[in-house]
């Protein structure tokens, strides 16, 4: 799965998307440019300033919702947010 965090400038389109969640047959990715790190990786939204690619380990049924327990396996952001003060390290294994 992926978690893509929108900017304030994307409020209108994300609000529209939230309203469409329960409607089947609507292409919810249509307003966005979707990209993948590699051919079989998770879909992410290019317009979002931060995207987290995650590997799901467990899905917990909470009745009306599901909770996903996952590791972050990749992050993508815009160059302007990289200040050099924070660096992610990849954990092997």
PyMOL Python script that loads the backbone (N, CA, C, O; Angstrom):
from pymol import cmd

cmd.read_pdbstr("""\
ATOM      1  N   UNK A   1       0.850  -1.169   0.000  1.00  0.00           N
ATOM      2  CA  UNK A   1       0.000   0.000   0.000  1.00  0.00           C
ATOM      3  C   UNK A   1       0.892   1.226   0.000  1.00  0.00           C
ATOM      4  O   UNK A   1       2.091   1.128   0.262  1.00  0.00           O
ATOM      5  N   UNK A   2       0.319   2.362  -0.288  1.00  0.00           N
ATOM      6  CA  UNK A   2       1.053   3.619  -0.199  1.00  0.00           C
ATOM      7  C   UNK A   2       0.211   4.635   0.562  1.00  0.00           C
ATOM      8  O   UNK A   2      -1.019   4.571   0.575  1.00  0.00           O
ATOM      9  N   UNK A   3       0.909   5.572   1.194  1.00  0.00           N
ATOM     10  CA  UNK A   3       0.272   6.683   1.886  1.00  0.00           C
ATOM     11  C   UNK A   3       0.826   7.939   1.239  1.00  0.00           C
ATOM     12  O   UNK A   3       2.028   8.194   1.303  1.00  0.00           O
ATOM     13  N   UNK A   4      -0.036   8.720   0.620  1.00  0.00           N
ATOM     14  CA  UNK A   4       0.380   9.946  -0.063  1.00  0.00           C
ATOM     15  C   UNK A   4      -0.267  11.132   0.648  1.00  0.00           C
ATOM     16  O   UNK A   4      -1.491  11.221   0.748  1.00  0.00           O
ATOM     17  N   UNK A   5       0.569  12.032   1.135  1.00  0.00           N
ATOM     18  CA  UNK A   5       0.080  13.177   1.904  1.00  0.00           C
ATOM     19  C   UNK A   5      -0.054  14.387   0.993  1.00  0.00           C
ATOM     20  O   UNK A   5       0.940  14.846   0.430  1.00  0.00           O
ATOM     21  N   UNK A   6      -1.265  14.911   0.839  1.00  0.00           N
ATOM     22  CA  UNK A   6      -1.486  16.051  -0.052  1.00  0.00           C
ATOM     23  C   UNK A   6      -1.059  17.368   0.583  1.00  0.00           C
ATOM     24  O   UNK A   6      -0.880  17.462   1.797  1.00  0.00           O
ATOM     25  N   UNK A   7      -0.901  18.370  -0.255  1.00  0.00           N
ATOM     26  CA  UNK A   7      -0.596  19.716   0.232  1.00  0.00           C
ATOM     27  C   UNK A   7      -1.900  20.487   0.432  1.00  0.00           C
ATOM     28  O   UNK A   7      -2.971  20.019   0.046  1.00  0.00           O
ATOM     29  N   UNK A   8      -1.803  21.649   1.027  1.00  0.00           N
ATOM     30  CA  UNK A   8      -2.964  22.518   1.230  1.00  0.00           C
ATOM     31  C   UNK A   8      -3.598  22.876  -0.114  1.00  0.00           C
ATOM     32  O   UNK A   8      -4.815  23.037  -0.207  1.00  0.00           O
ATOM     33  N   UNK A   9      -2.775  23.000  -1.148  1.00  0.00           N
ATOM     34  CA  UNK A   9      -3.286  23.340  -2.484  1.00  0.00           C
ATOM     35  C   UNK A   9      -4.176  22.248  -3.073  1.00  0.00           C
ATOM     36  O   UNK A   9      -4.884  22.490  -4.050  1.00  0.00           O
ATOM     37  N   UNK A  10      -4.148  21.066  -2.499  1.00  0.00           N
ATOM     38  CA  UNK A  10      -4.916  19.936  -3.022  1.00  0.00           C
ATOM     39  C   UNK A  10      -6.192  19.653  -2.233  1.00  0.00           C
ATOM     40  O   UNK A  10      -6.794  18.591  -2.392  1.00  0.00           O
ATOM     41  N   UNK A  11      -6.604  20.584  -1.394  1.00  0.00           N
ATOM     42  CA  UNK A  11      -7.782  20.376  -0.544  1.00  0.00           C
ATOM     43  C   UNK A  11      -9.031  20.078  -1.374  1.00  0.00           C
ATOM     44  O   UNK A  11      -9.784  19.160  -1.050  1.00  0.00           O
ATOM     45  N   UNK A  12      -9.249  20.828  -2.414  1.00  0.00           N
ATOM     46  CA  UNK A  12     -10.475  20.652  -3.211  1.00  0.00           C
ATOM     47  C   UNK A  12     -10.545  19.259  -3.833  1.00  0.00           C
ATOM     48  O   UNK A  12     -11.579  18.596  -3.739  1.00  0.00           O
ATOM     49  N   UNK A  13      -9.478  18.811  -4.456  1.00  0.00           N
ATOM     50  CA  UNK A  13      -9.505  17.508  -5.112  1.00  0.00           C
ATOM     51  C   UNK A  13      -9.536  16.374  -4.091  1.00  0.00           C
ATOM     52  O   UNK A  13     -10.181  15.354  -4.336  1.00  0.00           O
ATOM     53  N   UNK A  14      -8.854  16.524  -2.952  1.00  0.00           N
ATOM     54  CA  UNK A  14      -8.904  15.463  -1.947  1.00  0.00           C
ATOM     55  C   UNK A  14     -10.264  15.414  -1.254  1.00  0.00           C
ATOM     56  O   UNK A  14     -10.708  14.340  -0.849  1.00  0.00           O
ATOM     57  N   UNK A  15     -10.921  16.545  -1.113  1.00  0.00           N
ATOM     58  CA  UNK A  15     -12.271  16.558  -0.553  1.00  0.00           C
ATOM     59  C   UNK A  15     -13.239  15.863  -1.502  1.00  0.00           C
ATOM     60  O   UNK A  15     -14.118  15.120  -1.064  1.00  0.00           O
ATOM     61  N   UNK A  16     -13.078  16.106  -2.808  1.00  0.00           N
ATOM     62  CA  UNK A  16     -13.900  15.415  -3.809  1.00  0.00           C
ATOM     63  C   UNK A  16     -13.654  13.916  -3.724  1.00  0.00           C
ATOM     64  O   UNK A  16     -14.595  13.124  -3.775  1.00  0.00           O
ATOM     65  N   UNK A  17     -12.393  13.528  -3.595  1.00  0.00           N
ATOM     66  CA  UNK A  17     -12.040  12.115  -3.517  1.00  0.00           C
ATOM     67  C   UNK A  17     -12.656  11.461  -2.290  1.00  0.00           C
ATOM     68  O   UNK A  17     -13.177  10.349  -2.374  1.00  0.00           O
ATOM     69  N   UNK A  18     -12.599  12.141  -1.152  1.00  0.00           N
ATOM     70  CA  UNK A  18     -13.191  11.616   0.074  1.00  0.00           C
ATOM     71  C   UNK A  18     -14.679  11.333  -0.124  1.00  0.00           C
ATOM     72  O   UNK A  18     -15.195  10.333   0.376  1.00  0.00           O
ATOM     73  N   UNK A  19     -15.358  12.202  -0.845  1.00  0.00           N
ATOM     74  CA  UNK A  19     -16.789  12.028  -1.096  1.00  0.00           C
ATOM     75  C   UNK A  19     -17.065  10.857  -2.034  1.00  0.00           C
ATOM     76  O   UNK A  19     -18.178  10.330  -2.044  1.00  0.00           O
ATOM     77  N   UNK A  20     -16.072  10.437  -2.824  1.00  0.00           N
ATOM     78  CA  UNK A  20     -16.260   9.370  -3.809  1.00  0.00           C
ATOM     79  C   UNK A  20     -15.907   7.988  -3.278  1.00  0.00           C
ATOM     80  O   UNK A  20     -16.134   6.995  -3.970  1.00  0.00           O
ATOM     81  N   UNK A  21     -15.364   7.898  -2.079  1.00  0.00           N
ATOM     82  CA  UNK A  21     -14.844   6.634  -1.558  1.00  0.00           C
ATOM     83  C   UNK A  21     -15.867   5.511  -1.621  1.00  0.00           C
ATOM     84  O   UNK A  21     -15.510   4.382  -1.958  1.00  0.00           O
ATOM     85  N   UNK A  22     -17.107   5.781  -1.313  1.00  0.00           N
ATOM     86  CA  UNK A  22     -18.107   4.710  -1.274  1.00  0.00           C
ATOM     87  C   UNK A  22     -18.699   4.397  -2.648  1.00  0.00           C
ATOM     88  O   UNK A  22     -19.463   3.440  -2.770  1.00  0.00           O
ATOM     89  N   UNK A  23     -18.376   5.165  -3.676  1.00  0.00           N
ATOM     90  CA  UNK A  23     -18.942   4.932  -5.006  1.00  0.00           C
ATOM     91  C   UNK A  23     -18.064   3.983  -5.814  1.00  0.00           C
ATOM     92  O   UNK A  23     -16.881   4.244  -6.031  1.00  0.00           O
ATOM     93  N   UNK A  24     -18.644   2.911  -6.241  1.00  0.00           N
ATOM     94  CA  UNK A  24     -17.912   1.949  -7.075  1.00  0.00           C
ATOM     95  C   UNK A  24     -17.943   2.416  -8.523  1.00  0.00           C
ATOM     96  O   UNK A  24     -18.878   3.092  -8.955  1.00  0.00           O
ATOM     97  N   UNK A  25     -16.916   2.047  -9.256  1.00  0.00           N
ATOM     98  CA  UNK A  25     -16.868   2.364 -10.677  1.00  0.00           C
ATOM     99  C   UNK A  25     -16.315   3.744 -11.000  1.00  0.00           C
ATOM    100  O   UNK A  25     -16.251   4.117 -12.172  1.00  0.00           O
ATOM    101  N   UNK A  26     -15.915   4.508  -9.994  1.00  0.00           N
ATOM    102  CA  UNK A  26     -15.327   5.823 -10.225  1.00  0.00           C
ATOM    103  C   UNK A  26     -13.814   5.686 -10.131  1.00  0.00           C
ATOM    104  O   UNK A  26     -13.292   5.148  -9.155  1.00  0.00           O
ATOM    105  N   UNK A  27     -13.116   6.173 -11.147  1.00  0.00           N
ATOM    106  CA  UNK A  27     -11.655   6.126 -11.149  1.00  0.00           C
ATOM    107  C   UNK A  27     -11.127   7.208 -10.220  1.00  0.00           C
ATOM    108  O   UNK A  27     -11.036   8.373 -10.605  1.00  0.00           O
ATOM    109  N   UNK A  28     -10.780   6.825  -9.004  1.00  0.00           N
ATOM    110  CA  UNK A  28     -10.339   7.786  -7.998  1.00  0.00           C
ATOM    111  C   UNK A  28      -8.938   8.315  -8.273  1.00  0.00           C
ATOM    112  O   UNK A  28      -8.523   9.308  -7.675  1.00  0.00           O
ATOM    113  N   UNK A  29      -8.208   7.665  -9.168  1.00  0.00           N
ATOM    114  CA  UNK A  29      -6.865   8.124  -9.529  1.00  0.00           C
ATOM    115  C   UNK A  29      -6.898   9.110 -10.694  1.00  0.00           C
ATOM    116  O   UNK A  29      -5.868   9.701 -11.019  1.00  0.00           O
ATOM    117  N   UNK A  30      -8.034   9.300 -11.319  1.00  0.00           N
ATOM    118  CA  UNK A  30      -8.138  10.138 -12.519  1.00  0.00           C
ATOM    119  C   UNK A  30      -7.603  11.561 -12.347  1.00  0.00           C
ATOM    120  O   UNK A  30      -6.972  12.068 -13.275  1.00  0.00           O
ATOM    121  N   UNK A  31      -7.820  12.234 -11.211  1.00  0.00           N
ATOM    122  CA  UNK A  31      -7.319  13.612 -11.091  1.00  0.00           C
ATOM    123  C   UNK A  31      -5.804  13.700 -10.879  1.00  0.00           C
ATOM    124  O   UNK A  31      -5.249  14.799 -10.836  1.00  0.00           O
ATOM    125  N   UNK A  32      -5.133  12.552 -10.746  1.00  0.00           N
ATOM    126  CA  UNK A  32      -3.730  12.541 -10.360  1.00  0.00           C
ATOM    127  C   UNK A  32      -2.836  11.878 -11.396  1.00  0.00           C
ATOM    128  O   UNK A  32      -3.304  11.170 -12.287  1.00  0.00           O
ATOM    129  N   UNK A  33      -1.537  12.125 -11.256  1.00  0.00           N
ATOM    130  CA  UNK A  33      -0.521  11.410 -12.025  1.00  0.00           C
ATOM    131  C   UNK A  33       0.018  10.318 -11.125  1.00  0.00           C
ATOM    132  O   UNK A  33       0.638  10.599 -10.100  1.00  0.00           O
ATOM    133  N   UNK A  34      -0.215   9.079 -11.505  1.00  0.00           N
ATOM    134  CA  UNK A  34       0.197   7.938 -10.689  1.00  0.00           C
ATOM    135  C   UNK A  34       1.570   7.458 -11.170  1.00  0.00           C
ATOM    136  O   UNK A  34       1.825   7.379 -12.372  1.00  0.00           O
ATOM    137  N   UNK A  35       2.454   7.139 -10.207  1.00  0.00           N
ATOM    138  CA  UNK A  35       3.760   6.586 -10.568  1.00  0.00           C
ATOM    139  C   UNK A  35       4.070   5.396  -9.674  1.00  0.00           C
ATOM    140  O   UNK A  35       3.493   5.226  -8.600  1.00  0.00           O
ATOM    141  N   UNK A  36       4.991   4.588 -10.149  1.00  0.00           N
ATOM    142  CA  UNK A  36       5.467   3.429  -9.391  1.00  0.00           C
ATOM    143  C   UNK A  36       6.989   3.435  -9.419  1.00  0.00           C
ATOM    144  O   UNK A  36       7.595   3.782 -10.433  1.00  0.00           O
ATOM    145  N   UNK A  37       7.598   3.057  -8.318  1.00  0.00           N
ATOM    146  CA  UNK A  37       9.057   3.012  -8.232  1.00  0.00           C
ATOM    147  C   UNK A  37       9.612   2.012  -9.231  1.00  0.00           C
ATOM    148  O   UNK A  37      10.557   2.314  -9.960  1.00  0.00           O
ATOM    149  N   UNK A  38       9.036   0.844  -9.266  1.00  0.00           N
ATOM    150  CA  UNK A  38       9.340  -0.191 -10.252  1.00  0.00           C
ATOM    151  C   UNK A  38       8.012  -0.756 -10.719  1.00  0.00           C
ATOM    152  O   UNK A  38       6.969  -0.453 -10.140  1.00  0.00           O
ATOM    153  N   UNK A  39       8.042  -1.567 -11.754  1.00  0.00           N
ATOM    154  CA  UNK A  39       6.813  -2.029 -12.402  1.00  0.00           C
ATOM    155  C   UNK A  39       5.791  -2.636 -11.447  1.00  0.00           C
ATOM    156  O   UNK A  39       4.594  -2.403 -11.616  1.00  0.00           O
ATOM    157  N   UNK A  40       6.218  -3.401 -10.456  1.00  0.00           N
ATOM    158  CA  UNK A  40       5.254  -4.087  -9.589  1.00  0.00           C
ATOM    159  C   UNK A  40       5.149  -3.468  -8.202  1.00  0.00           C
ATOM    160  O   UNK A  40       4.651  -4.115  -7.281  1.00  0.00           O
ATOM    161  N   UNK A  41       5.599  -2.249  -8.036  1.00  0.00           N
ATOM    162  CA  UNK A  41       5.520  -1.618  -6.710  1.00  0.00           C
ATOM    163  C   UNK A  41       4.168  -0.932  -6.531  1.00  0.00           C
ATOM    164  O   UNK A  41       3.329  -0.946  -7.431  1.00  0.00           O
ATOM    165  N   UNK A  42       3.971  -0.345  -5.378  1.00  0.00           N
ATOM    166  CA  UNK A  42       2.701   0.299  -5.039  1.00  0.00           C
ATOM    167  C   UNK A  42       2.522   1.593  -5.828  1.00  0.00           C
ATOM    168  O   UNK A  42       3.494   2.294  -6.110  1.00  0.00           O
ATOM    169  N   UNK A  43       1.295   1.900  -6.176  1.00  0.00           N
ATOM    170  CA  UNK A  43       0.987   3.136  -6.892  1.00  0.00           C
ATOM    171  C   UNK A  43       1.064   4.316  -5.926  1.00  0.00           C
ATOM    172  O   UNK A  43       0.590   4.238  -4.792  1.00  0.00           O
ATOM    173  N   UNK A  44       1.671   5.417  -6.396  1.00  0.00           N
ATOM    174  CA  UNK A  44       1.780   6.636  -5.597  1.00  0.00           C
ATOM    175  C   UNK A  44       1.365   7.823  -6.452  1.00  0.00           C
ATOM    176  O   UNK A  44       1.305   7.719  -7.677  1.00  0.00           O
ATOM    177  N   UNK A  45       1.079   8.946  -5.815  1.00  0.00           N
ATOM    178  CA  UNK A  45       0.559  10.133  -6.501  1.00  0.00           C
ATOM    179  C   UNK A  45       1.669  11.173  -6.640  1.00  0.00           C
ATOM    180  O   UNK A  45       2.192  11.671  -5.643  1.00  0.00           O
ATOM    181  N   UNK A  46       2.019  11.490  -7.869  1.00  0.00           N
ATOM    182  CA  UNK A  46       3.134  12.404  -8.137  1.00  0.00           C
ATOM    183  C   UNK A  46       2.884  13.814  -7.606  1.00  0.00           C
ATOM    184  O   UNK A  46       3.837  14.490  -7.219  1.00  0.00           O
ATOM    185  N   UNK A  47       1.647  14.272  -7.577  1.00  0.00           N
ATOM    186  CA  UNK A  47       1.338  15.632  -7.127  1.00  0.00           C
ATOM    187  C   UNK A  47       1.466  15.813  -5.611  1.00  0.00           C
ATOM    188  O   UNK A  47       1.548  16.946  -5.136  1.00  0.00           O
ATOM    189  N   UNK A  48       1.484  14.737  -4.857  1.00  0.00           N
ATOM    190  CA  UNK A  48       1.596  14.837  -3.403  1.00  0.00           C
ATOM    191  C   UNK A  48       3.044  15.107  -3.006  1.00  0.00           C
ATOM    192  O   UNK A  48       3.958  14.465  -3.525  1.00  0.00           O
ATOM    193  N   UNK A  49       3.260  16.047  -2.094  1.00  0.00           N
ATOM    194  CA  UNK A  49       4.629  16.383  -1.713  1.00  0.00           C
ATOM    195  C   UNK A  49       5.342  15.287  -0.924  1.00  0.00           C
ATOM    196  O   UNK A  49       6.570  15.303  -0.834  1.00  0.00           O
ATOM    197  N   UNK A  50       4.601  14.334  -0.349  1.00  0.00           N
ATOM    198  CA  UNK A  50       5.234  13.230   0.369  1.00  0.00           C
ATOM    199  C   UNK A  50       4.452  11.950   0.114  1.00  0.00           C
ATOM    200  O   UNK A  50       3.235  11.910   0.292  1.00  0.00           O
ATOM    201  N   UNK A  51       5.158  10.908  -0.304  1.00  0.00           N
ATOM    202  CA  UNK A  51       4.560   9.587  -0.505  1.00  0.00           C
ATOM    203  C   UNK A  51       5.387   8.560   0.251  1.00  0.00           C
ATOM    204  O   UNK A  51       6.617   8.590   0.221  1.00  0.00           O
ATOM    205  N   UNK A  52       4.701   7.659   0.922  1.00  0.00           N
ATOM    206  CA  UNK A  52       5.329   6.575   1.661  1.00  0.00           C
ATOM    207  C   UNK A  52       4.911   5.258   1.031  1.00  0.00           C
ATOM    208  O   UNK A  52       3.720   4.965   0.930  1.00  0.00           O
ATOM    209  N   UNK A  53       5.874   4.472   0.612  1.00  0.00           N
ATOM    210  CA  UNK A  53       5.587   3.142   0.088  1.00  0.00           C
ATOM    211  C   UNK A  53       5.700   2.170   1.253  1.00  0.00           C
ATOM    212  O   UNK A  53       6.712   2.152   1.955  1.00  0.00           O
ATOM    213  N   UNK A  54       4.661   1.359   1.463  1.00  0.00           N
ATOM    214  CA  UNK A  54       4.603   0.504   2.650  1.00  0.00           C
ATOM    215  C   UNK A  54       4.409  -0.964   2.279  1.00  0.00           C
ATOM    216  O   UNK A  54       3.814  -1.291   1.252  1.00  0.00           O
ATOM    217  N   UNK A  55       4.926  -1.837   3.139  1.00  0.00           N
ATOM    218  CA  UNK A  55       4.718  -3.276   3.017  1.00  0.00           C
ATOM    219  C   UNK A  55       3.819  -3.693   4.174  1.00  0.00           C
ATOM    220  O   UNK A  55       4.213  -3.583   5.335  1.00  0.00           O
ATOM    221  N   UNK A  56       2.623  -4.166   3.870  1.00  0.00           N
ATOM    222  CA  UNK A  56       1.644  -4.546   4.900  1.00  0.00           C
ATOM    223  C   UNK A  56       2.033  -5.890   5.507  1.00  0.00           C
ATOM    224  O   UNK A  56       2.296  -6.859   4.795  1.00  0.00           O
ATOM    225  N   UNK A  57       2.065  -5.926   6.842  1.00  0.00           N
ATOM    226  CA  UNK A  57       2.362  -7.164   7.562  1.00  0.00           C
ATOM    227  C   UNK A  57       1.108  -7.802   8.117  1.00  0.00           C
ATOM    228  O   UNK A  57       1.009  -9.025   8.212  1.00  0.00           O
ATOM    229  N   UNK A  58       0.143  -6.961   8.486  1.00  0.00           N
ATOM    230  CA  UNK A  58      -1.058  -7.493   9.128  1.00  0.00           C
ATOM    231  C   UNK A  58      -2.224  -6.555   8.870  1.00  0.00           C
ATOM    232  O   UNK A  58      -2.063  -5.335   8.853  1.00  0.00           O
ATOM    233  N   UNK A  59      -3.384  -7.130   8.673  1.00  0.00           N
ATOM    234  CA  UNK A  59      -4.620  -6.370   8.561  1.00  0.00           C
ATOM    235  C   UNK A  59      -5.519  -6.783   9.717  1.00  0.00           C
ATOM    236  O   UNK A  59      -5.807  -7.966   9.900  1.00  0.00           O
ATOM    237  N   UNK A  60      -5.961  -5.795  10.499  1.00  0.00           N
ATOM    238  CA  UNK A  60      -6.799  -6.063  11.669  1.00  0.00           C
ATOM    239  C   UNK A  60      -8.209  -5.572  11.366  1.00  0.00           C
ATOM    240  O   UNK A  60      -8.410  -4.400  11.047  1.00  0.00           O
ATOM    241  N   UNK A  61      -9.178  -6.468  11.468  1.00  0.00           N
ATOM    242  CA  UNK A  61     -10.575  -6.111  11.240  1.00  0.00           C
ATOM    243  C   UNK A  61     -11.128  -5.448  12.498  1.00  0.00           C
ATOM    244  O   UNK A  61     -11.187  -6.062  13.563  1.00  0.00           O
ATOM    245  N   UNK A  62     -11.529  -4.197  12.360  1.00  0.00           N
ATOM    246  CA  UNK A  62     -12.079  -3.446  13.497  1.00  0.00           C
ATOM    247  C   UNK A  62     -13.599  -3.332  13.431  1.00  0.00           C
ATOM    248  O   UNK A  62     -14.193  -2.510  14.128  1.00  0.00           O
ATOM    249  N   UNK A  63     -14.215  -4.140  12.608  1.00  0.00           N
ATOM    250  CA  UNK A  63     -15.666  -4.078  12.457  1.00  0.00           C
ATOM    251  C   UNK A  63     -16.040  -3.205  11.274  1.00  0.00           C
ATOM    252  O   UNK A  63     -16.258  -3.705  10.170  1.00  0.00           O
ATOM    253  N   UNK A  64     -16.114  -1.889  11.505  1.00  0.00           N
ATOM    254  CA  UNK A  64     -16.489  -0.980  10.422  1.00  0.00           C
ATOM    255  C   UNK A  64     -15.291  -0.532   9.584  1.00  0.00           C
ATOM    256  O   UNK A  64     -15.467   0.067   8.522  1.00  0.00           O
ATOM    257  N   UNK A  65     -14.074  -0.820  10.056  1.00  0.00           N
ATOM    258  CA  UNK A  65     -12.858  -0.418   9.352  1.00  0.00           C
ATOM    259  C   UNK A  65     -11.805  -1.512   9.469  1.00  0.00           C
ATOM    260  O   UNK A  65     -11.959  -2.469  10.228  1.00  0.00           O
ATOM    261  N   UNK A  66     -10.736  -1.350   8.702  1.00  0.00           N
ATOM    262  CA  UNK A  66      -9.577  -2.221   8.826  1.00  0.00           C
ATOM    263  C   UNK A  66      -8.372  -1.372   9.204  1.00  0.00           C
ATOM    264  O   UNK A  66      -8.239  -0.236   8.748  1.00  0.00           O
ATOM    265  N   UNK A  67      -7.502  -1.921  10.032  1.00  0.00           N
ATOM    266  CA  UNK A  67      -6.263  -1.273  10.431  1.00  0.00           C
ATOM    267  C   UNK A  67      -5.112  -2.038   9.792  1.00  0.00           C
ATOM    268  O   UNK A  67      -5.018  -3.257   9.935  1.00  0.00           O
ATOM    269  N   UNK A  68      -4.236  -1.325   9.087  1.00  0.00           N
ATOM    270  CA  UNK A  68      -3.100  -1.952   8.425  1.00  0.00           C
ATOM    271  C   UNK A  68      -1.834  -1.702   9.234  1.00  0.00           C
ATOM    272  O   UNK A  68      -1.496  -0.557   9.535  1.00  0.00           O
ATOM    273  N   UNK A  69      -1.143  -2.770   9.579  1.00  0.00           N
ATOM    274  CA  UNK A  69       0.154  -2.691  10.248  1.00  0.00           C
ATOM    275  C   UNK A  69       1.198  -2.893   9.151  1.00  0.00           C
ATOM    276  O   UNK A  69       1.206  -3.923   8.477  1.00  0.00           O
ATOM    277  N   UNK A  70       2.090  -1.891   8.973  1.00  0.00           N
ATOM    278  CA  UNK A  70       2.999  -1.944   7.831  1.00  0.00           C
ATOM    279  C   UNK A  70       4.344  -1.309   8.158  1.00  0.00           C
ATOM    280  O   UNK A  70       4.463  -0.509   9.086  1.00  0.00           O
ATOM    281  N   UNK A  71       5.350  -1.682   7.380  1.00  0.00           N
ATOM    282  CA  UNK A  71       6.663  -1.045   7.415  1.00  0.00           C
ATOM    283  C   UNK A  71       6.750  -0.082   6.242  1.00  0.00           C
ATOM    284  O   UNK A  71       6.235  -0.365   5.161  1.00  0.00           O
ATOM    285  N   UNK A  72       7.395   1.042   6.454  1.00  0.00           N
ATOM    286  CA  UNK A  72       7.689   1.962   5.353  1.00  0.00           C
ATOM    287  C   UNK A  72       8.930   1.441   4.650  1.00  0.00           C
ATOM    288  O   UNK A  72       9.979   1.278   5.273  1.00  0.00           O
ATOM    289  N   UNK A  73       8.814   1.180   3.357  1.00  0.00           N
ATOM    290  CA  UNK A  73       9.946   0.638   2.597  1.00  0.00           C
ATOM    291  C   UNK A  73      10.533   1.653   1.613  1.00  0.00           C
ATOM    292  O   UNK A  73      11.586   1.408   1.024  1.00  0.00           O
ATOM    293  N   UNK A  74       9.863   2.775   1.436  1.00  0.00           N
ATOM    294  CA  UNK A  74      10.384   3.819   0.556  1.00  0.00           C
ATOM    295  C   UNK A  74       9.664   5.128   0.792  1.00  0.00           C
ATOM    296  O   UNK A  74       8.489   5.144   1.158  1.00  0.00           O
ATOM    297  N   UNK A  75      10.374   6.227   0.582  1.00  0.00           N
ATOM    298  CA  UNK A  75       9.773   7.554   0.714  1.00  0.00           C
ATOM    299  C   UNK A  75      10.141   8.391  -0.500  1.00  0.00           C
ATOM    300  O   UNK A  75      11.236   8.258  -1.047  1.00  0.00           O
ATOM    301  N   UNK A  76       9.222   9.255  -0.919  1.00  0.00           N
ATOM    302  CA  UNK A  76       9.454  10.173  -2.029  1.00  0.00           C
ATOM    303  C   UNK A  76       8.927  11.540  -1.636  1.00  0.00           C
ATOM    304  O   UNK A  76       7.838  11.660  -1.075  1.00  0.00           O
ATOM    305  N   UNK A  77       9.701  12.563  -1.931  1.00  0.00           N
ATOM    306  CA  UNK A  77       9.280  13.927  -1.655  1.00  0.00           C
ATOM    307  C   UNK A  77       9.860  14.856  -2.712  1.00  0.00           C
ATOM    308  O   UNK A  77      10.690  14.454  -3.527  1.00  0.00           O
ATOM    309  N   UNK A  78       9.414  16.088  -2.684  1.00  0.00           N
ATOM    310  CA  UNK A  78       9.931  17.095  -3.609  1.00  0.00           C
ATOM    311  C   UNK A  78      11.300  17.566  -3.138  1.00  0.00           C
ATOM    312  O   UNK A  78      11.567  17.623  -1.938  1.00  0.00           O
ATOM    313  N   UNK A  79      12.148  17.897  -4.072  1.00  0.00           N
ATOM    314  CA  UNK A  79      13.510  18.350  -3.781  1.00  0.00           C
ATOM    315  C   UNK A  79      13.534  19.525  -2.792  1.00  0.00           C
ATOM    316  O   UNK A  79      14.437  19.620  -1.961  1.00  0.00           O
ATOM    317  N   UNK A  80      12.551  20.406  -2.884  1.00  0.00           N
ATOM    318  CA  UNK A  80      12.540  21.593  -2.036  1.00  0.00           C
ATOM    319  C   UNK A  80      12.376  21.276  -0.548  1.00  0.00           C
ATOM    320  O   UNK A  80      12.676  22.119   0.298  1.00  0.00           O
ATOM    321  N   UNK A  81      11.904  20.072  -0.223  1.00  0.00           N
ATOM    322  CA  UNK A  81      11.741  19.693   1.177  1.00  0.00           C
ATOM    323  C   UNK A  81      12.969  19.003   1.754  1.00  0.00           C
ATOM    324  O   UNK A  81      13.018  18.725   2.952  1.00  0.00           O
ATOM    325  N   UNK A  82      13.953  18.729   0.921  1.00  0.00           N
ATOM    326  CA  UNK A  82      15.164  18.067   1.394  1.00  0.00           C
ATOM    327  C   UNK A  82      16.162  19.123   1.851  1.00  0.00           C
ATOM    328  O   UNK A  82      16.733  19.845   1.033  1.00  0.00           O
ATOM    329  N   UNK A  83      16.362  19.207   3.139  1.00  0.00           N
ATOM    330  CA  UNK A  83      17.230  20.244   3.697  1.00  0.00           C
ATOM    331  C   UNK A  83      18.617  19.721   4.023  1.00  0.00           C
ATOM    332  O   UNK A  83      19.512  20.510   4.323  1.00  0.00           O
ATOM    333  N   UNK A  84      18.816  18.418   3.973  1.00  0.00           N
ATOM    334  CA  UNK A  84      20.093  17.840   4.335  1.00  0.00           C
ATOM    335  C   UNK A  84      20.240  17.603   5.824  1.00  0.00           C
ATOM    336  O   UNK A  84      21.252  17.052   6.258  1.00  0.00           O
ATOM    337  N   UNK A  85      19.262  18.000   6.616  1.00  0.00           N
ATOM    338  CA  UNK A  85      19.336  17.837   8.065  1.00  0.00           C
ATOM    339  C   UNK A  85      18.825  16.475   8.530  1.00  0.00           C
ATOM    340  O   UNK A  85      19.050  16.088   9.677  1.00  0.00           O
ATOM    341  N   UNK A  86      18.151  15.759   7.665  1.00  0.00           N
ATOM    342  CA  UNK A  86      17.594  14.455   8.031  1.00  0.00           C
ATOM    343  C   UNK A  86      17.877  13.489   6.914  1.00  0.00           C
ATOM    344  O   UNK A  86      17.658  13.808   5.745  1.00  0.00           O
ATOM    345  N   UNK A  87      18.356  12.321   7.251  1.00  0.00           N
ATOM    346  CA  UNK A  87      18.633  11.300   6.233  1.00  0.00           C
ATOM    347  C   UNK A  87      18.039   9.985   6.681  1.00  0.00           C
ATOM    348  O   UNK A  87      18.224   9.564   7.823  1.00  0.00           O
ATOM    349  N   UNK A  88      17.331   9.345   5.787  1.00  0.00           N
ATOM    350  CA  UNK A  88      16.757   8.041   6.082  1.00  0.00           C
ATOM    351  C   UNK A  88      17.803   6.979   5.793  1.00  0.00           C
ATOM    352  O   UNK A  88      18.590   7.101   4.854  1.00  0.00           O
ATOM    353  N   UNK A  89      17.800   5.958   6.595  1.00  0.00           N
ATOM    354  CA  UNK A  89      18.686   4.815   6.371  1.00  0.00           C
ATOM    355  C   UNK A  89      17.827   3.598   6.126  1.00  0.00           C
ATOM    356  O   UNK A  89      16.807   3.397   6.786  1.00  0.00           O
ATOM    357  N   UNK A  90      18.240   2.799   5.187  1.00  0.00           N
ATOM    358  CA  UNK A  90      17.491   1.592   4.863  1.00  0.00           C
ATOM    359  C   UNK A  90      17.945   0.468   5.791  1.00  0.00           C
ATOM    360  O   UNK A  90      19.138   0.212   5.951  1.00  0.00           O
ATOM    361  N   UNK A  91      16.982  -0.179   6.382  1.00  0.00           N
ATOM    362  CA  UNK A  91      17.278  -1.322   7.250  1.00  0.00           C
ATOM    363  C   UNK A  91      17.207  -2.580   6.402  1.00  0.00           C
ATOM    364  O   UNK A  91      16.205  -2.822   5.729  1.00  0.00           O
ATOM    365  N   UNK A  92      18.230  -3.355   6.429  1.00  0.00           N
ATOM    366  CA  UNK A  92      18.263  -4.613   5.662  1.00  0.00           C
ATOM    367  C   UNK A  92      17.586  -5.713   6.461  1.00  0.00           C
ATOM    368  O   UNK A  92      17.673  -5.772   7.688  1.00  0.00           O
ATOM    369  N   UNK A  93      16.890  -6.604   5.703  1.00  0.00           N
ATOM    370  CA  UNK A  93      16.310  -7.771   6.367  1.00  0.00           C
ATOM    371  C   UNK A  93      14.898  -7.749   6.471  1.00  0.00           C
ATOM    372  O   UNK A  93      14.304  -8.682   7.013  1.00  0.00           O
TER     373      UNK A  93
END
""", "prot")
cmd.dss("prot")
cmd.show_as("cartoon", "prot")
cmd.util.cbc("prot")
cmd.orient("prot")
